[in-house]
Amino acid sequence: MNKAYFYHAGCPVCVAAEQMVADAIDKQSYEIEIIHLGEQASRITEAKNIGVKSVPALVLNNQVFHINFGAALSDLG
């Protein structure tokens, strides 16, 4: 099964996007991991290395999709 990662910081834009993305992802094709960078600051470097520049962001098959704009990753840590 493919893995999907959804990075966010807990802001209202991020939370709304999380709810929509979590409901929209085909759970037959993707296992989704929700990563709240405000609570898991140790994963900010991981997100940067993948190419995440702002949150909320969805990563599918190592491709980063930035959704709307909640916060720049550089503002988080």
PDB file with SEQRES, HELIX, SHEET and CRYST1 records, atoms N, CA, C and O in Angstrom:
SEQRES   1 A   77  MET ASN LYS ALA TYR PHE TYR HIS ALA GLY CYS PRO VAL          
SEQRES   2 A   77  CYS VAL ALA ALA GLU GLN MET VAL ALA ASP ALA ILE ASP          
SEQRES   3 A   77  LYS GLN SER TYR GLU ILE GLU ILE ILE HIS LEU GLY GLU          
SEQRES   4 A   77  GLN ALA SER ARG ILE THR GLU ALA LYS ASN ILE GLY VAL          
SEQRES   5 A   77  LYS SER VAL PRO ALA LEU VAL LEU ASN ASN GLN VAL PHE          
SEQRES   6 A   77  HIS ILE ASN PHE GLY ALA ALA LEU SER ASP LEU GLY              
HELIX    1 AA1 PRO A   12  ALA A   24  1                                  13    
HELIX    2 AA2 ALA A   41  ARG A   43  5                                   3    
HELIX    3 AA3 ILE A   44  ILE A   50  1                                   7    
HELIX    4 AA4 LEU A   73  ASP A   75  5                                   3    
SHEET    1 AA1 4 TYR A  30  HIS A  36  0                                        
SHEET    2 AA1 4 ASN A   2  HIS A   8  1                                        
SHEET    3 AA1 4 SER A  54  LEU A  60 -1                                        
SHEET    4 AA1 4 GLN A  63  ALA A  72 -1                                        
CRYST1    1.000    1.000    1.000  90.00  90.00  90.00 P 1           1          
ATOM      1  N   MET A   1       0.852  -1.179   0.000  1.00  0.00           N  
ATOM      2  CA  MET A   1       0.000   0.000   0.000  1.00  0.00           C  
ATOM      3  C   MET A   1       0.896   1.240   0.000  1.00  0.00           C  
ATOM      4  O   MET A   1       1.933   1.271   0.663  1.00  0.00           O  
ATOM      5  N   ASN A   2       0.484   2.248  -0.745  1.00  0.00           N  
ATOM      6  CA  ASN A   2       1.206   3.520  -0.790  1.00  0.00           C  
ATOM      7  C   ASN A   2       0.963   4.297   0.496  1.00  0.00           C  
ATOM      8  O   ASN A   2      -0.048   4.108   1.173  1.00  0.00           O  
ATOM      9  N   LYS A   3       1.890   5.157   0.813  1.00  0.00           N  
ATOM     10  CA  LYS A   3       1.789   5.973   2.022  1.00  0.00           C  
ATOM     11  C   LYS A   3       1.582   7.436   1.622  1.00  0.00           C  
ATOM     12  O   LYS A   3       2.236   7.934   0.706  1.00  0.00           O  
ATOM     13  N   ALA A   4       0.685   8.104   2.303  1.00  0.00           N  
ATOM     14  CA  ALA A   4       0.451   9.534   2.124  1.00  0.00           C  
ATOM     15  C   ALA A   4       0.759  10.212   3.450  1.00  0.00           C  
ATOM     16  O   ALA A   4       0.448   9.688   4.519  1.00  0.00           O  
ATOM     17  N   TYR A   5       1.375  11.386   3.364  1.00  0.00           N  
ATOM     18  CA  TYR A   5       1.701  12.163   4.554  1.00  0.00           C  
ATOM     19  C   TYR A   5       1.012  13.511   4.446  1.00  0.00           C  
ATOM     20  O   TYR A   5       1.080  14.169   3.408  1.00  0.00           O  
ATOM     21  N   PHE A   6       0.356  13.919   5.508  1.00  0.00           N  
ATOM     22  CA  PHE A   6      -0.281  15.222   5.546  1.00  0.00           C  
ATOM     23  C   PHE A   6       0.349  15.994   6.687  1.00  0.00           C  
ATOM     24  O   PHE A   6       0.168  15.659   7.857  1.00  0.00           O  
ATOM     25  N   TYR A   7       1.096  17.040   6.331  1.00  0.00           N  
ATOM     26  CA  TYR A   7       1.779  17.880   7.319  1.00  0.00           C  
ATOM     27  C   TYR A   7       0.950  19.130   7.576  1.00  0.00           C  
ATOM     28  O   TYR A   7       0.458  19.766   6.644  1.00  0.00           O  
ATOM     29  N   HIS A   8       0.800  19.477   8.858  1.00  0.00           N  
ATOM     30  CA  HIS A   8       0.108  20.718   9.199  1.00  0.00           C  
ATOM     31  C   HIS A   8       0.599  21.238  10.533  1.00  0.00           C  
ATOM     32  O   HIS A   8       1.356  20.566  11.233  1.00  0.00           O  
ATOM     33  N   ALA A   9       0.165  22.439  10.881  1.00  0.00           N  
ATOM     34  CA  ALA A   9       0.631  23.081  12.115  1.00  0.00           C  
ATOM     35  C   ALA A   9      -0.501  23.371  13.095  1.00  0.00           C  
ATOM     36  O   ALA A   9      -0.277  23.992  14.134  1.00  0.00           O  
ATOM     37  N   GLY A  10      -1.696  22.932  12.777  1.00  0.00           N  
ATOM     38  CA  GLY A  10      -2.812  23.123  13.695  1.00  0.00           C  
ATOM     39  C   GLY A  10      -3.591  24.412  13.520  1.00  0.00           C  
ATOM     40  O   GLY A  10      -4.550  24.660  14.251  1.00  0.00           O  
ATOM     41  N   CYS A  11      -3.190  25.242  12.553  1.00  0.00           N  
ATOM     42  CA  CYS A  11      -3.921  26.491  12.310  1.00  0.00           C  
ATOM     43  C   CYS A  11      -5.295  26.172  11.698  1.00  0.00           C  
ATOM     44  O   CYS A  11      -5.496  25.057  11.216  1.00  0.00           O  
ATOM     45  N   PRO A  12      -6.236  27.113  11.704  1.00  0.00           N  
ATOM     46  CA  PRO A  12      -7.565  26.851  11.150  1.00  0.00           C  
ATOM     47  C   PRO A  12      -7.535  26.385   9.693  1.00  0.00           C  
ATOM     48  O   PRO A  12      -8.302  25.500   9.316  1.00  0.00           O  
ATOM     49  N   VAL A  13      -6.666  26.964   8.876  1.00  0.00           N  
ATOM     50  CA  VAL A  13      -6.553  26.541   7.477  1.00  0.00           C  
ATOM     51  C   VAL A  13      -6.105  25.082   7.416  1.00  0.00           C  
ATOM     52  O   VAL A  13      -6.629  24.295   6.628  1.00  0.00           O  
ATOM     53  N   CYS A  14      -5.134  24.730   8.253  1.00  0.00           N  
ATOM     54  CA  CYS A  14      -4.600  23.368   8.268  1.00  0.00           C  
ATOM     55  C   CYS A  14      -5.640  22.352   8.732  1.00  0.00           C  
ATOM     56  O   CYS A  14      -5.782  21.285   8.136  1.00  0.00           O  
ATOM     57  N   VAL A  15      -6.358  22.684   9.787  1.00  0.00           N  
ATOM     58  CA  VAL A  15      -7.345  21.764  10.338  1.00  0.00           C  
ATOM     59  C   VAL A  15      -8.467  21.512   9.323  1.00  0.00           C  
ATOM     60  O   VAL A  15      -8.906  20.375   9.150  1.00  0.00           O  
ATOM     61  N   ALA A  16      -8.921  22.559   8.666  1.00  0.00           N  
ATOM     62  CA  ALA A  16      -9.960  22.400   7.644  1.00  0.00           C  
ATOM     63  C   ALA A  16      -9.455  21.526   6.500  1.00  0.00           C  
ATOM     64  O   ALA A  16     -10.173  20.650   6.019  1.00  0.00           O  
ATOM     65  N   ALA A  17      -8.220  21.765   6.068  1.00  0.00           N  
ATOM     66  CA  ALA A  17      -7.643  20.958   4.985  1.00  0.00           C  
ATOM     67  C   ALA A  17      -7.449  19.513   5.430  1.00  0.00           C  
ATOM     68  O   ALA A  17      -7.676  18.593   4.645  1.00  0.00           O  
ATOM     69  N   GLU A  18      -7.038  19.302   6.663  1.00  0.00           N  
ATOM     70  CA  GLU A  18      -6.856  17.942   7.180  1.00  0.00           C  
ATOM     71  C   GLU A  18      -8.153  17.154   7.089  1.00  0.00           C  
ATOM     72  O   GLU A  18      -8.159  16.009   6.637  1.00  0.00           O  
ATOM     73  N   GLN A  19      -9.238  17.759   7.514  1.00  0.00           N  
ATOM     74  CA  GLN A  19     -10.527  17.074   7.487  1.00  0.00           C  
ATOM     75  C   GLN A  19     -10.934  16.724   6.066  1.00  0.00           C  
ATOM     76  O   GLN A  19     -11.416  15.621   5.810  1.00  0.00           O  
ATOM     77  N   MET A  20     -10.744  17.655   5.143  1.00  0.00           N  
ATOM     78  CA  MET A  20     -11.127  17.404   3.752  1.00  0.00           C  
ATOM     79  C   MET A  20     -10.233  16.345   3.110  1.00  0.00           C  
ATOM     80  O   MET A  20     -10.724  15.450   2.421  1.00  0.00           O  
ATOM     81  N   VAL A  21      -8.923  16.444   3.333  1.00  0.00           N  
ATOM     82  CA  VAL A  21      -7.986  15.501   2.727  1.00  0.00           C  
ATOM     83  C   VAL A  21      -8.174  14.106   3.308  1.00  0.00           C  
ATOM     84  O   VAL A  21      -8.203  13.127   2.562  1.00  0.00           O  
ATOM     85  N   ALA A  22      -8.299  14.003   4.612  1.00  0.00           N  
ATOM     86  CA  ALA A  22      -8.468  12.704   5.256  1.00  0.00           C  
ATOM     87  C   ALA A  22      -9.711  11.993   4.727  1.00  0.00           C  
ATOM     88  O   ALA A  22      -9.710  10.773   4.559  1.00  0.00           O  
ATOM     89  N   ASP A  23     -10.762  12.752   4.467  1.00  0.00           N  
ATOM     90  CA  ASP A  23     -11.986  12.158   3.926  1.00  0.00           C  
ATOM     91  C   ASP A  23     -11.861  11.818   2.441  1.00  0.00           C  
ATOM     92  O   ASP A  23     -12.489  10.870   1.968  1.00  0.00           O  
ATOM     93  N   ALA A  24     -11.058  12.580   1.708  1.00  0.00           N  
ATOM     94  CA  ALA A  24     -10.974  12.419   0.257  1.00  0.00           C  
ATOM     95  C   ALA A  24      -9.989  11.338  -0.204  1.00  0.00           C  
ATOM     96  O   ALA A  24     -10.159  10.768  -1.282  1.00  0.00           O  
ATOM     97  N   ILE A  25      -8.976  11.057   0.591  1.00  0.00           N  
ATOM     98  CA  ILE A  25      -7.952  10.080   0.191  1.00  0.00           C  
ATOM     99  C   ILE A  25      -8.568   8.686   0.116  1.00  0.00           C  
ATOM    100  O   ILE A  25      -9.291   8.268   1.020  1.00  0.00           O  
ATOM    101  N   ASP A  26      -8.279   7.982  -0.954  1.00  0.00           N  
ATOM    102  CA  ASP A  26      -8.748   6.616  -1.144  1.00  0.00           C  
ATOM    103  C   ASP A  26      -7.975   5.689  -0.203  1.00  0.00           C  
ATOM    104  O   ASP A  26      -6.798   5.404  -0.427  1.00  0.00           O  
ATOM    105  N   LYS A  27      -8.637   5.232   0.832  1.00  0.00           N  
ATOM    106  CA  LYS A  27      -7.974   4.404   1.839  1.00  0.00           C  
ATOM    107  C   LYS A  27      -7.659   2.996   1.339  1.00  0.00           C  
ATOM    108  O   LYS A  27      -6.954   2.241   2.009  1.00  0.00           O  
ATOM    109  N   GLN A  28      -8.180   2.644   0.166  1.00  0.00           N  
ATOM    110  CA  GLN A  28      -7.817   1.376  -0.471  1.00  0.00           C  
ATOM    111  C   GLN A  28      -6.442   1.488  -1.126  1.00  0.00           C  
ATOM    112  O   GLN A  28      -5.737   0.492  -1.284  1.00  0.00           O  
ATOM    113  N   SER A  29      -6.068   2.717  -1.506  1.00  0.00           N  
ATOM    114  CA  SER A  29      -4.804   2.953  -2.208  1.00  0.00           C  
ATOM    115  C   SER A  29      -3.718   3.545  -1.333  1.00  0.00           C  
ATOM    116  O   SER A  29      -2.533   3.309  -1.570  1.00  0.00           O  
ATOM    117  N   TYR A  30      -4.111   4.319  -0.315  1.00  0.00           N  
ATOM    118  CA  TYR A  30      -3.141   5.035   0.508  1.00  0.00           C  
ATOM    119  C   TYR A  30      -3.417   4.860   1.985  1.00  0.00           C  
ATOM    120  O   TYR A  30      -4.560   4.920   2.439  1.00  0.00           O  
ATOM    121  N   GLU A  31      -2.352   4.645   2.718  1.00  0.00           N  
ATOM    122  CA  GLU A  31      -2.391   4.746   4.172  1.00  0.00           C  
ATOM    123  C   GLU A  31      -1.930   6.166   4.476  1.00  0.00           C  
ATOM    124  O   GLU A  31      -0.836   6.557   4.066  1.00  0.00           O  
ATOM    125  N   ILE A  32      -2.739   6.942   5.183  1.00  0.00           N  
ATOM    126  CA  ILE A  32      -2.405   8.347   5.425  1.00  0.00           C  
ATOM    127  C   ILE A  32      -1.906   8.539   6.858  1.00  0.00           C  
ATOM    128  O   ILE A  32      -2.487   8.026   7.814  1.00  0.00           O  
ATOM    129  N   GLU A  33      -0.823   9.284   6.973  1.00  0.00           N  
ATOM    130  CA  GLU A  33      -0.285   9.658   8.277  1.00  0.00           C  
ATOM    131  C   GLU A  33      -0.426  11.165   8.417  1.00  0.00           C  
ATOM    132  O   GLU A  33       0.077  11.925   7.590  1.00  0.00           O  
ATOM    133  N   ILE A  34      -1.111  11.591   9.466  1.00  0.00           N  
ATOM    134  CA  ILE A  34      -1.298  13.004   9.760  1.00  0.00           C  
ATOM    135  C   ILE A  34      -0.179  13.434  10.708  1.00  0.00           C  
ATOM    136  O   ILE A  34       0.001  12.838  11.770  1.00  0.00           O  
ATOM    137  N   ILE A  35       0.568  14.463  10.326  1.00  0.00           N  
ATOM    138  CA  ILE A  35       1.698  14.922  11.129  1.00  0.00           C  
ATOM    139  C   ILE A  35       1.473  16.379  11.518  1.00  0.00           C  
ATOM    140  O   ILE A  35       1.543  17.279  10.682  1.00  0.00           O  
ATOM    141  N   HIS A  36       1.208  16.588  12.773  1.00  0.00           N  
ATOM    142  CA  HIS A  36       0.972  17.928  13.336  1.00  0.00           C  
ATOM    143  C   HIS A  36       2.331  18.450  13.779  1.00  0.00           C  
ATOM    144  O   HIS A  36       2.835  18.058  14.831  1.00  0.00           O  
ATOM    145  N   LEU A  37       2.923  19.330  12.985  1.00  0.00           N  
ATOM    146  CA  LEU A  37       4.271  19.820  13.267  1.00  0.00           C  
ATOM    147  C   LEU A  37       4.342  20.702  14.507  1.00  0.00           C  
ATOM    148  O   LEU A  37       5.422  20.879  15.071  1.00  0.00           O  
ATOM    149  N   GLY A  38       3.234  21.248  14.935  1.00  0.00           N  
ATOM    150  CA  GLY A  38       3.207  21.997  16.180  1.00  0.00           C  
ATOM    151  C   GLY A  38       3.393  21.082  17.380  1.00  0.00           C  
ATOM    152  O   GLY A  38       3.945  21.493  18.401  1.00  0.00           O  
ATOM    153  N   GLU A  39       2.937  19.847  17.259  1.00  0.00           N  
ATOM    154  CA  GLU A  39       3.068  18.860  18.333  1.00  0.00           C  
ATOM    155  C   GLU A  39       4.247  17.917  18.114  1.00  0.00           C  
ATOM    156  O   GLU A  39       4.735  17.302  19.062  1.00  0.00           O  
ATOM    157  N   GLN A  40       4.707  17.801  16.868  1.00  0.00           N  
ATOM    158  CA  GLN A  40       5.809  16.908  16.527  1.00  0.00           C  
ATOM    159  C   GLN A  40       6.919  17.715  15.841  1.00  0.00           C  
ATOM    160  O   GLN A  40       7.285  17.444  14.697  1.00  0.00           O  
ATOM    161  N   ALA A  41       7.438  18.696  16.554  1.00  0.00           N  
ATOM    162  CA  ALA A  41       8.455  19.589  15.982  1.00  0.00           C  
ATOM    163  C   ALA A  41       9.696  18.829  15.516  1.00  0.00           C  
ATOM    164  O   ALA A  41      10.426  19.313  14.652  1.00  0.00           O  
ATOM    165  N   SER A  42       9.937  17.660  16.070  1.00  0.00           N  
ATOM    166  CA  SER A  42      11.099  16.867  15.668  1.00  0.00           C  
ATOM    167  C   SER A  42      11.001  16.405  14.212  1.00  0.00           C  
ATOM    168  O   SER A  42      11.994  15.956  13.640  1.00  0.00           O  
ATOM    169  N   ARG A  43       9.823  16.513  13.616  1.00  0.00           N  
ATOM    170  CA  ARG A  43       9.633  16.064  12.226  1.00  0.00           C  
ATOM    171  C   ARG A  43       9.714  17.206  11.216  1.00  0.00           C  
ATOM    172  O   ARG A  43       9.517  16.986  10.021  1.00  0.00           O  
ATOM    173  N   ILE A  44      10.002  18.426  11.683  1.00  0.00           N  
ATOM    174  CA  ILE A  44      10.124  19.568  10.769  1.00  0.00           C  
ATOM    175  C   ILE A  44      11.259  19.341   9.785  1.00  0.00           C  
ATOM    176  O   ILE A  44      11.101  19.617   8.596  1.00  0.00           O  
ATOM    177  N   THR A  45      12.394  18.847  10.250  1.00  0.00           N  
ATOM    178  CA  THR A  45      13.526  18.585   9.353  1.00  0.00           C  
ATOM    179  C   THR A  45      13.145  17.560   8.297  1.00  0.00           C  
ATOM    180  O   THR A  45      13.505  17.716   7.130  1.00  0.00           O  
ATOM    181  N   GLU A  46      12.436  16.531   8.679  1.00  0.00           N  
ATOM    182  CA  GLU A  46      11.950  15.516   7.730  1.00  0.00           C  
ATOM    183  C   GLU A  46      11.103  16.182   6.648  1.00  0.00           C  
ATOM    184  O   GLU A  46      11.284  15.922   5.458  1.00  0.00           O  
ATOM    185  N   ALA A  47      10.180  17.039   7.071  1.00  0.00           N  
ATOM    186  CA  ALA A  47       9.297  17.723   6.123  1.00  0.00           C  
ATOM    187  C   ALA A  47      10.118  18.585   5.157  1.00  0.00           C  
ATOM    188  O   ALA A  47       9.871  18.575   3.951  1.00  0.00           O  
ATOM    189  N   LYS A  48      11.090  19.327   5.689  1.00  0.00           N  
ATOM    190  CA  LYS A  48      11.946  20.161   4.836  1.00  0.00           C  
ATOM    191  C   LYS A  48      12.703  19.322   3.828  1.00  0.00           C  
ATOM    192  O   LYS A  48      12.811  19.693   2.659  1.00  0.00           O  
ATOM    193  N   ASN A  49      13.234  18.182   4.279  1.00  0.00           N  
ATOM    194  CA  ASN A  49      14.006  17.315   3.394  1.00  0.00           C  
ATOM    195  C   ASN A  49      13.164  16.727   2.270  1.00  0.00           C  
ATOM    196  O   ASN A  49      13.674  16.464   1.181  1.00  0.00           O  
ATOM    197  N   ILE A  50      11.893  16.524   2.527  1.00  0.00           N  
ATOM    198  CA  ILE A  50      10.987  16.011   1.495  1.00  0.00           C  
ATOM    199  C   ILE A  50      10.657  17.098   0.474  1.00  0.00           C  
ATOM    200  O   ILE A  50      10.352  16.798  -0.681  1.00  0.00           O  
ATOM    201  N   GLY A  51      10.719  18.366   0.902  1.00  0.00           N  
ATOM    202  CA  GLY A  51      10.403  19.474   0.012  1.00  0.00           C  
ATOM    203  C   GLY A  51       9.216  20.310   0.441  1.00  0.00           C  
ATOM    204  O   GLY A  51       8.771  21.183  -0.304  1.00  0.00           O  
ATOM    205  N   VAL A  52       8.697  20.054   1.633  1.00  0.00           N  
ATOM    206  CA  VAL A  52       7.584  20.838   2.153  1.00  0.00           C  
ATOM    207  C   VAL A  52       8.097  22.243   2.474  1.00  0.00           C  
ATOM    208  O   VAL A  52       9.083  22.404   3.193  1.00  0.00           O  
ATOM    209  N   LYS A  53       7.419  23.252   1.936  1.00  0.00           N  
ATOM    210  CA  LYS A  53       7.812  24.643   2.157  1.00  0.00           C  
ATOM    211  C   LYS A  53       6.798  25.394   3.013  1.00  0.00           C  
ATOM    212  O   LYS A  53       7.132  26.390   3.655  1.00  0.00           O  
ATOM    213  N   SER A  54       5.559  24.911   3.017  1.00  0.00           N  
ATOM    214  CA  SER A  54       4.513  25.519   3.828  1.00  0.00           C  
ATOM    215  C   SER A  54       3.492  24.443   4.177  1.00  0.00           C  
ATOM    216  O   SER A  54       3.429  23.384   3.553  1.00  0.00           O  
ATOM    217  N   VAL A  55       2.709  24.748   5.180  1.00  0.00           N  
ATOM    218  CA  VAL A  55       1.646  23.829   5.574  1.00  0.00           C  
ATOM    219  C   VAL A  55       0.311  24.542   5.452  1.00  0.00           C  
ATOM    220  O   VAL A  55       0.232  25.757   5.637  1.00  0.00           O  
ATOM    221  N   PRO A  56      -0.722  23.803   5.146  1.00  0.00           N  
ATOM    222  CA  PRO A  56      -0.805  22.362   5.022  1.00  0.00           C  
ATOM    223  C   PRO A  56      -0.192  21.856   3.713  1.00  0.00           C  
ATOM    224  O   PRO A  56      -0.207  22.543   2.691  1.00  0.00           O  
ATOM    225  N   ALA A  57       0.343  20.644   3.774  1.00  0.00           N  
ATOM    226  CA  ALA A  57       0.934  20.023   2.588  1.00  0.00           C  
ATOM    227  C   ALA A  57       0.649  18.524   2.616  1.00  0.00           C  
ATOM    228  O   ALA A  57       0.678  17.880   3.664  1.00  0.00           O  
ATOM    229  N   LEU A  58       0.376  18.004   1.446  1.00  0.00           N  
ATOM    230  CA  LEU A  58       0.132  16.578   1.263  1.00  0.00           C  
ATOM    231  C   LEU A  58       1.280  16.012   0.443  1.00  0.00           C  
ATOM    232  O   LEU A  58       1.665  16.595  -0.570  1.00  0.00           O  
ATOM    233  N   VAL A  59       1.830  14.886   0.869  1.00  0.00           N  
ATOM    234  CA  VAL A  59       2.902  14.226   0.133  1.00  0.00           C  
ATOM    235  C   VAL A  59       2.401  12.858  -0.314  1.00  0.00           C  
ATOM    236  O   VAL A  59       2.060  12.003   0.503  1.00  0.00           O  
ATOM    237  N   LEU A  60       2.366  12.675  -1.629  1.00  0.00           N  
ATOM    238  CA  LEU A  60       1.984  11.396  -2.226  1.00  0.00           C  
ATOM    239  C   LEU A  60       3.108  10.945  -3.140  1.00  0.00           C  
ATOM    240  O   LEU A  60       3.520  11.691  -4.028  1.00  0.00           O  
ATOM    241  N   ASN A  61       3.608   9.736  -2.936  1.00  0.00           N  
ATOM    242  CA  ASN A  61       4.670   9.192  -3.789  1.00  0.00           C  
ATOM    243  C   ASN A  61       5.834  10.168  -3.931  1.00  0.00           C  
ATOM    244  O   ASN A  61       6.349  10.376  -5.030  1.00  0.00           O  
ATOM    245  N   ASN A  62       6.243  10.762  -2.815  1.00  0.00           N  
ATOM    246  CA  ASN A  62       7.363  11.715  -2.760  1.00  0.00           C  
ATOM    247  C   ASN A  62       7.113  13.008  -3.536  1.00  0.00           C  
ATOM    248  O   ASN A  62       8.056  13.756  -3.795  1.00  0.00           O  
ATOM    249  N   GLN A  63       5.891  13.280  -3.904  1.00  0.00           N  
ATOM    250  CA  GLN A  63       5.508  14.540  -4.557  1.00  0.00           C  
ATOM    251  C   GLN A  63       4.784  15.394  -3.521  1.00  0.00           C  
ATOM    252  O   GLN A  63       3.843  14.938  -2.872  1.00  0.00           O  
ATOM    253  N   VAL A  64       5.235  16.634  -3.377  1.00  0.00           N  
ATOM    254  CA  VAL A  64       4.642  17.541  -2.392  1.00  0.00           C  
ATOM    255  C   VAL A  64       3.572  18.397  -3.054  1.00  0.00           C  
ATOM    256  O   VAL A  64       3.800  19.005  -4.099  1.00  0.00           O  
ATOM    257  N   PHE A  65       2.413  18.435  -2.434  1.00  0.00           N  
ATOM    258  CA  PHE A  65       1.312  19.274  -2.894  1.00  0.00           C  
ATOM    259  C   PHE A  65       0.979  20.248  -1.772  1.00  0.00           C  
ATOM    260  O   PHE A  65       0.485  19.849  -0.717  1.00  0.00           O  
ATOM    261  N   HIS A  66       1.252  21.527  -2.008  1.00  0.00           N  
ATOM    262  CA  HIS A  66       0.941  22.550  -1.012  1.00  0.00           C  
ATOM    263  C   HIS A  66      -0.517  22.949  -1.173  1.00  0.00           C  
ATOM    264  O   HIS A  66      -0.974  23.250  -2.276  1.00  0.00           O  
ATOM    265  N   ILE A  67      -1.232  22.948  -0.073  1.00  0.00           N  
ATOM    266  CA  ILE A  67      -2.669  23.210  -0.079  1.00  0.00           C  
ATOM    267  C   ILE A  67      -2.914  24.537   0.618  1.00  0.00           C  
ATOM    268  O   ILE A  67      -2.589  24.696   1.795  1.00  0.00           O  
ATOM    269  N   ASN A  68      -3.487  25.490  -0.109  1.00  0.00           N  
ATOM    270  CA  ASN A  68      -3.776  26.796   0.475  1.00  0.00           C  
ATOM    271  C   ASN A  68      -2.505  27.342   1.120  1.00  0.00           C  
ATOM    272  O   ASN A  68      -1.413  27.038   0.639  1.00  0.00           O  
ATOM    273  N   PHE A  69      -2.596  28.112   2.160  1.00  0.00           N  
ATOM    274  CA  PHE A  69      -1.416  28.581   2.878  1.00  0.00           C  
ATOM    275  C   PHE A  69      -1.785  28.867   4.307  1.00  0.00           C  
ATOM    276  O   PHE A  69      -2.566  29.775   4.593  1.00  0.00           O  
ATOM    277  N   GLY A  70      -1.216  28.085   5.209  1.00  0.00           N  
ATOM    278  CA  GLY A  70      -1.445  28.298   6.631  1.00  0.00           C  
ATOM    279  C   GLY A  70      -0.239  28.945   7.281  1.00  0.00           C  
ATOM    280  O   GLY A  70      -0.371  29.918   8.024  1.00  0.00           O  
ATOM    281  N   ALA A  71       0.961  28.394   6.993  1.00  0.00           N  
ATOM    282  CA  ALA A  71       2.190  28.917   7.580  1.00  0.00           C  
ATOM    283  C   ALA A  71       3.384  28.402   6.779  1.00  0.00           C  
ATOM    284  O   ALA A  71       3.371  27.287   6.256  1.00  0.00           O  
ATOM    285  N   ALA A  72       4.404  29.234   6.698  1.00  0.00           N  
ATOM    286  CA  ALA A  72       5.648  28.790   6.076  1.00  0.00           C  
ATOM    287  C   ALA A  72       6.355  27.849   7.037  1.00  0.00           C  
ATOM    288  O   ALA A  72       6.313  28.052   8.251  1.00  0.00           O  
ATOM    289  N   LEU A  73       6.997  26.830   6.507  1.00  0.00           N  
ATOM    290  CA  LEU A  73       7.704  25.875   7.352  1.00  0.00           C  
ATOM    291  C   LEU A  73       8.819  26.563   8.131  1.00  0.00           C  
ATOM    292  O   LEU A  73       9.125  26.179   9.260  1.00  0.00           O  
ATOM    293  N   SER A  74       9.411  27.561   7.537  1.00  0.00           N  
ATOM    294  CA  SER A  74      10.480  28.301   8.221  1.00  0.00           C  
ATOM    295  C   SER A  74       9.973  29.019   9.478  1.00  0.00           C  
ATOM    296  O   SER A  74      10.760  29.311  10.379  1.00  0.00           O  
ATOM    297  N   ASP A  75       8.680  29.303   9.547  1.00  0.00           N  
ATOM    298  CA  ASP A  75       8.096  29.931  10.735  1.00  0.00           C  
ATOM    299  C   ASP A  75       7.909  28.942  11.882  1.00  0.00           C  
ATOM    300  O   ASP A  75       7.714  29.345  13.029  1.00  0.00           O  
ATOM    301  N   LEU A  76       7.969  27.649  11.573  1.00  0.00           N  
ATOM    302  CA  LEU A  76       7.718  26.634  12.590  1.00  0.00           C  
ATOM    303  C   LEU A  76       8.956  26.179  13.330  1.00  0.00           C  
ATOM    304  O   LEU A  76       8.863  25.663  14.444  1.00  0.00           O  
ATOM    305  N   GLY A  77      10.105  26.365  12.726  1.00  0.00           N  
ATOM    306  CA  GLY A  77      11.285  25.896  13.439  1.00  0.00           C  
ATOM    307  C   GLY A  77      12.538  25.987  12.716  1.00  0.00           C  
ATOM    308  O   GLY A  77      13.584  25.612  13.246  1.00  0.00           O  
TER     309      GLY A  77                                                      
END                                                                             
